[in-house]
């Protein structure tokens, strides 16, 4: 073969390599929670080179199933429920025959009595007494009249609850629990939190559910889908598919620097086992806390954006598992606990979710304690935390003797909830506007967007981010996810054309 022919072949190889490079764009996904994994899951099957960077030792983020010996338990009550038929079918296709249907029973433990949640009128009246029930209805009617005629400006969580339920129901069912969860008075939290959690729920909704039972409304969610081996199976299945198609998942890896140039992100520096490694990419998807993203930008961002990012706070959690040689201790999937004297704010029993999570004749009780990273509760040693929860549960509820508790485990979760301070929305909007200037960056997930998402919302955001890259256009609006005005737990029947239609790109 002559020199001329060799040069021609060499040029052809370069052209082929260039074409292949154009076809296989590299995407760096920061965070292996459900949002990041959903994005990587879609991209890895569409000939993108995907690298996921995860700070923790396992995938799943806030929706993990933790395994200790023969016991498996979820990091909090993560039921699968969505108002989106598209997202629901996507999840069912992912998990296949692993999905079971779980009847939901959720109650509030208040002043040593149990109340159903969502509130059931007959049960509530019987529990709070006739006089307080009459006051509740009158307060609700007064609140609705004021809302219609005066149109008050709702700023705080207290404003929102009183406007939505009236003062008596607010004081009875919402005030103590909210302040226990957040660690601050309700007048220091934005009303937007109510929009995220109880939008559209009021006495009218409750009465309609009890009396009218509209044919267009499925229910106030009296059952839900669940992977029989734990909620972590959603993340595990997605991670398996990402790796099957050549994607890389870096665990125990923390993003310590994000390099930017003009209007794009160029690389991330990752710290693994004390060593730093730079990873370049074409596109970047971030589900890490939005303020951490800003803090890690290099060169440093504008001082005003940096200052706004420092205002964003989170509420953290201790999740305490007690392993018990007894089963079906309560009938509940989970229970809200209002009393501030009891350290935990919520508890769930895993055998009421699935009998595949514990050995026969045993169960795991999981308790959540809201706290702030670095405070006295967070810094307690594991044994003291376990003993505190054990004593509180056994003595308050009188459901099991101490001897049935065979062990315990403490799982610390930083940044469980974004805290909606007064005026947070304007702060977050300015940060997002700044970050939108990077054309190859998309924000997804609960902490990535600073929005209190459920699992389905985070997955939907991840799908949208992936489909934007696959199509080459940002035609899916990530910010549109989880802003519907209807009550989150009220789902309506959809027409057949609203069913899932696979993206064609």
Secondary structure, 3 states (H helix, E strand, C coil): CCHHHHHHHHHHHHHHHHHHHHHCCEEEEECCCHHHHHHHHHHHCCCCEEEEECCCCCCCCCCCEEEECCEEEECCCCCECCCCHHHHHHHHHHHHHHEEEEECCEEEEECCEEEECCCCHHHHHHHHCHHHHHHHHHHHHHHHHHHHHCCCCCCEHHHHHHHHHCHHHHHHHHHHHHHHHHCCCHHHEECHHHHHHCCCCCHHHHHHHHHHCCCCECCCCCEEEEECCCCHHHHHHHHHHHHHCCCEEECCEEEEEEEEECCEEEEEEEEECCEEEEEECCEEEECCCHHHHHHCEECCCCHHHHHHHHHCEEEEEEEEEEEECCCCCCCCCEEEECCCCCCCCEEEEHHHCCCCCCCCCCEEEEEEEEECCCCHHHHCCHHHHHHHHHHHHHHHHCCCCHHHEEEEEEEEEEEEEEECECCHHHHHHHHHHHHCCCCCEEECCHHHHCCCCCHHHHHHHHHHHHHHHHHCCCCCCHHHCCCCCCCCCCCECCCHHHCCCCCCC
